[in-house]
Amino acid sequence: MKKIIFILFLPVVLFAQEKIESHQIISPENFKGIINRIETFPSKYITPRTVDIWLPENYNSSKKYSVLYMHDGQMLFDASTTWNKQEWMVDEVATKLMSEGKTEDFIVVAIWNISQIRHTDLYPKKPFELLSTEDKEIVLKEAKKSQFAFDETKMNSDNYLKFIIKELKPYVDKKYAVYTDAQHTAIMGSSMGGLISMYAICEYPKVFGSAACLSTHWVGFRDFENNPIPETFFSYMKKKLPNPKNHKIYFDYGTETLDESYLKYEYRIDEVLQSKGYTTENYKNLKFEGENHSEASWQKRIDIPLQFLFGK
């Protein structure tokens, strides 16, 4: 089992009139590459939180790297510190793909969630606003039956994206040897992270050229009969999906646990994307039989979206 430990403090970086201090962490076993951690990334848009910036082990500032922004950053690299003892193994899989020449070189910017406000940070606001007043009342009543503490007045997904676009990305672009254009900038997440990744490429098509959305949480909260939420996402996408000529988007889903509730909506993804001109060249919507809603399942297949986003 990997265990990430602190080993080196890096110089303070002055940025946007804030002192952003990062320190480098690695693992003595199994871990691949280097992580520069910012414990509390300052923001005027969202609650400050930890951001990890993963660099491949052969990172060289004399060349340029693509950039992948990922949500739920504390779940990506080290199972020994996660609540469920699972991880995506992003470091191992990305290292293997790059070393085998299957993807272009890239770095990963991992944004940690704050569990108490994760849902309000990641639930796309504009699709929610498509609900009628009556449907909102139904949805909020159902939300109270789930584990999600949700307050419509505190929906913060637009500000979460502003944090990425206006604060985090400028920092990354300035400090690291990366391409800054949309063609080399992608965003990825699972469940609610899948929803916000879809939202990001729709709201900021000039920033993100591609997105990967694993086990996207189309039901919003919990599944219930005549749930009006999924159709709000599809209506929003039909209006806002970016030009397929220079964008690509990946979806997938399992068939067990929470993913089972997505099965009846998956045909709508294909309908919407195809109606917008997307083809098998620039979109995927893949089914993984027997897989469930967990980091362990996403880890098994993360190589597929990574190759879709950054494949040579």
C-alpha positions in Angstrom: 0.0 0.0 0.0 1.3 3.4 -0.9 1.9 6.0 1.8 2.6 9.6 0.7 4.9 11.5 3.1 6.2 15.1 3.2 9.8 15.4 2.2 10.7 18.9 0.9 9.5 22.4 1.2 9.6 24.5 -2.0 10.0 28.3 -2.1 7.0 30.5 -1.6 5.5 31.6 -4.9 4.0 35.0 -5.2 0.9 35.1 -7.3 -2.1 37.4 -7.6 -0.9 39.3 -4.5 -1.2 36.1 -2.4 1.5 34.0 -1.0 0.9 30.5 -2.3 3.1 28.0 -0.5 3.6 24.6 -1.9 5.5 21.6 -0.6 6.6 18.5 -2.4 5.4 15.1 -1.4 6.4 11.6 -2.6 6.1 8.0 -1.5 8.9 5.7 -0.7 7.1 2.8 -2.5 5.0 2.3 -5.6 4.2 6.0 -6.1 5.2 7.4 -9.5 6.2 11.0 -10.1 6.1 14.0 -7.8 3.3 15.9 -6.1 3.5 19.5 -5.3 0.9 20.2 -2.6 -0.8 23.6 -1.8 -2.5 23.0 1.5 -4.9 25.9 1.3 -5.2 27.4 -2.2 -6.5 31.0 -1.7 -9.8 31.9 -3.5 -12.3 34.7 -3.5 -14.9 32.4 -5.2 -14.9 29.2 -3.1 -13.8 27.9 0.3 -10.0 27.5 0.1 -8.9 23.9 -0.2 -5.9 21.6 -0.9 -4.7 21.3 -4.5 -2.2 18.7 -5.6 -0.2 19.1 -8.7 1.2 15.8 -10.0 4.2 15.8 -12.3 5.5 12.8 -14.2 8.8 11.5 -12.9 10.7 12.7 -16.0 9.1 16.2 -15.8 11.4 18.7 -17.6 10.7 22.4 -17.6 12.4 22.7 -21.0 9.4 21.0 -22.7 5.6 21.5 -22.7 2.9 19.4 -21.1 -0.8 19.1 -21.5 -2.9 19.6 -18.3 -5.7 17.5 -16.8 -7.8 19.1 -14.1 -9.4 16.5 -11.8 -12.0 16.7 -9.0 -12.0 14.9 -5.6 -8.3 15.2 -5.6 -7.7 13.3 -2.3 -9.0 10.1 -3.9 -6.6 10.0 -6.8 -3.1 8.9 -5.6 -2.9 7.3 -2.1 -5.4 4.6 -0.9 -3.8 4.7 2.6 -5.3 8.1 3.3 -8.7 7.8 1.6 -11.9 7.2 3.6 -12.6 3.9 1.7 -9.0 2.8 1.2 -9.4 3.0 -2.6 -7.7 5.3 -5.1 -7.7 5.9 -8.9 -3.9 5.2 -9.2 -3.6 8.1 -11.5 0.2 8.3 -11.0 0.8 4.7 -11.9 -1.6 4.6 -14.9 -0.5 7.9 -16.3 3.2 7.0 -16.0 2.6 3.7 -17.8 0.7 5.3 -20.6 3.3 8.0 -21.2 6.2 5.6 -21.0 4.6 3.3 -23.5 4.0 6.3 -25.9 0.2 5.8 -25.8 -0.5 9.4 -24.6 1.2 12.7 -24.9 2.9 14.0 -21.8 0.6 15.7 -19.2 0.4 16.8 -15.7 -2.6 16.5 -13.3 -4.1 19.2 -11.2 -6.0 17.5 -8.5 -8.6 19.7 -6.6 -9.6 18.3 -3.3 -13.3 18.3 -2.3 -14.7 19.5 1.0 -17.2 16.8 1.9 -19.7 19.0 3.6 -20.1 21.3 0.6 -19.2 18.9 -2.2 -22.7 18.7 -3.6 -23.3 22.4 -3.7 -19.8 23.0 -5.3 -20.3 20.4 -8.0 -24.0 20.4 -8.9 -24.3 22.4 -12.2 -26.4 25.5 -11.4 -27.9 26.4 -14.8 -29.5 23.0 -15.4 -31.0 23.1 -11.9 -32.5 26.5 -12.8 -34.4 24.8 -15.7 -36.6 23.0 -13.2 -40.1 24.5 -12.6 -40.9 25.7 -9.2 -43.1 22.7 -8.6 -40.3 20.3 -9.7 -37.8 22.1 -7.5 -40.1 21.4 -4.5 -40.3 17.8 -5.4 -36.5 17.5 -5.9 -35.6 19.2 -2.7 -38.0 17.0 -0.8 -36.3 13.9 -2.3 -32.9 15.4 -1.6 -33.7 15.5 2.1 -34.2 11.7 2.0 -30.7 11.2 0.7 -27.3 11.8 2.4 -26.9 15.2 0.7 -27.4 18.4 2.6 -28.6 20.7 -0.2 -29.6 24.3 -0.2 -30.5 25.9 -3.6 -29.4 29.3 -2.4 -25.9 28.0 -1.8 -25.3 26.3 -5.2 -21.7 27.3 -6.0 -20.8 25.4 -9.1 -20.4 28.6 -11.2 -18.0 30.0 -8.6 -16.2 26.6 -8.5 -15.5 26.9 -12.2 -14.4 30.5 -11.8 -12.0 29.3 -9.2 -10.5 26.9 -11.7 -10.5 29.3 -14.7 -9.6 32.6 -13.0 -7.4 31.5 -10.1 -6.0 28.0 -10.4 -5.3 27.8 -14.1 -3.4 31.1 -14.2 -1.2 29.8 -11.4 -0.6 26.5 -13.1 0.1 28.2 -16.5 2.6 30.5 -14.9 4.5 28.1 -12.6 4.7 25.0 -14.8 5.9 24.2 -18.3 2.4 23.6 -19.8 0.4 24.4 -22.9 -2.3 26.9 -22.1 -4.7 26.4 -25.0 -7.9 24.4 -25.0 -6.5 21.7 -27.2 -4.1 20.7 -24.5 -6.4 21.3 -21.5 -8.9 18.7 -20.2 -11.1 18.1 -17.2 -12.2 14.8 -15.6 -14.3 13.5 -12.7 -16.7 10.9 -11.6 -20.2 11.0 -10.2 -20.8 14.7 -9.3 -17.3 15.2 -10.7 -18.7 13.9 -14.0 -21.5 16.5 -13.9 -19.2 19.4 -13.2 -16.8 18.3 -15.9 -19.6 18.3 -18.4 -20.6 21.7 -17.2 -17.1 23.0 -17.5 -16.6 22.1 -21.1 -20.0 23.6 -21.9 -19.5 26.8 -20.0 -15.8 27.3 -21.0 -15.3 25.7 -24.4 -12.4 28.1 -25.1 -10.6 26.8 -22.0 -11.3 23.1 -22.1 -11.0 21.1 -25.3 -12.0 17.8 -23.8 -13.8 16.3 -20.8 -14.2 12.9 -19.3 -17.2 12.1 -17.1 -17.2 8.7 -15.4 -20.4 7.3 -13.8 -22.0 10.7 -14.2 -24.6 11.3 -11.6 -27.6 12.1 -13.8 -30.1 11.6 -11.1 -28.8 14.6 -9.2 -29.4 13.2 -5.7 -31.2 9.9 -5.4 -33.2 8.0 -8.0 -36.9 8.2 -7.7 -39.9 7.7 -10.0 -40.5 10.5 -12.6 -37.3 12.3 -11.6 -37.2 15.5 -13.6 -33.5 16.2 -13.0 -31.9 14.1 -15.8 -33.8 15.8 -18.5 -32.5 19.2 -17.3 -29.0 18.0 -18.0 -29.8 16.7 -21.4 -31.7 19.9 -22.3 -28.8 22.0 -21.1 -26.3 19.9 -23.1 -28.4 20.1 -26.2 -28.2 23.9 -26.0 -24.6 24.3 -24.7 -22.4 21.5 -25.9 -19.4 23.0 -27.8 -18.5 22.5 -31.4 -17.5 18.9 -32.1 -15.0 19.9 -34.7 -12.5 21.0 -31.9 -13.9 19.3 -28.8 -14.4 15.8 -27.5 -16.2 14.3 -24.6 -16.2 11.0 -22.8 -18.9 9.3 -20.7 -19.1 5.9 -19.2 -21.1 3.9 -16.6 -21.2 0.6 -14.8 -24.2 -1.6 -14.1 -24.1 -2.1 -10.3 -24.9 -0.1 -7.2 -25.5 3.5 -7.9 -24.5 3.2 -11.5 -27.5 1.0 -12.1 -29.8 4.0 -11.7 -28.1 5.6 -14.8 -28.9 2.8 -17.2 -32.3 4.1 -18.3 -30.8 7.5 -19.2 -27.8 6.4 -21.2 -29.6 6.4 -24.6 -30.3 10.1 -24.1 -26.6 10.8 -24.0 -26.2 9.3 -27.4 -29.2 11.1 -28.8 -28.1 14.5 -27.6 -24.4 14.1 -28.6 -25.3 12.8 -32.1 -27.9 15.5 -32.6 -25.0 18.0 -32.0 -22.8 16.4 -34.6 -20.6 14.3 -32.4 -19.4 11.0 -33.8 -17.4 8.0 -32.5 -14.3 10.1 -33.3 -15.0 12.7 -30.7 -17.3 11.2 -28.1 -17.7 7.9 -26.2 -20.4 6.6 -24.0 -19.2 3.3 -22.7 -20.9 0.6 -20.6 -18.8 -1.5 -18.2 -20.8 -4.6 -17.2 -20.6 -5.6 -13.6 -18.7 -2.5 -12.5 -20.0 -0.4 -9.6 -19.9 3.2 -8.3 -16.5 3.3 -6.7 -12.9 4.4 -7.1 -11.9 0.7 -7.4 -14.1 0.5 -10.6 -12.9 3.8 -12.0 -9.3 2.7 -11.4 -9.8 -0.4 -13.6 -10.7 1.7 -16.6 -9.0 5.1 -16.1 -6.6 4.3 -18.9 -9.4 4.5 -21.4 -10.5 8.1 -20.8 -6.8 9.1 -20.4 -6.1 7.8 -23.8 -9.2 9.4 -25.2 -8.2 12.8 -23.8 -4.5 12.7 -24.6 -3.9 9.8 -26.9 -1.3 10.2 -29.7 
